[in-house]
Amino acid sequence: MSMTITVELDDLEEKCLRYIAADPEDWVLNFIQARVFSVKQEIYNSEVKRMTADPDVENIPANVDAVVLAANITYANAQPELPDMTPPE
């Protein structure tokens, strides 16, 4: 499974992003990759802790991606306590 995300910026948003980024597209891609890496580590660490505490688990995979892909996680859209992150208009 893969996902394509397209972002359209208005003139104000583009100007603001160019203030902090020489190449807005690279900045967005790097931001996403860094955030995904951070969350992947968080999920992995949580799963290793859960598996270590489970007496029925005899082996923990050494492959981080395999552990994360197999993890039974709750997606953000299923957590009503999270604030709405939609920017105001």
URKA-V615572 format. One record per backbone hydrogen bond with DSSP energy under -0.5 kcal/mol. NH is the residue of the N-H (numbers start at 0). CO is the residue of the C=O. If there is no record, write none. Layout:
# URKA-V615572
nh	co
NH	CO
NH	CO
This chain:
# URKA-V615572
nh	co
4	2
8	6
13	9
14	10
15	11
16	12
17	13
18	14
19	15
19	16
20	16
26	22
27	23
28	24
29	25
30	26
31	27
32	28
33	29
34	30
35	31
36	32
37	33
38	34
39	35
40	36
41	37
42	38
43	39
44	40
45	41
46	42
47	43
48	44
49	45
50	46
51	47
52	48
53	49
54	52
56	53
57	55
60	58
63	61
66	62
67	63
68	64
69	65
70	66
70	67
72	70
74	72
77	74
78	75
79	77
81	78
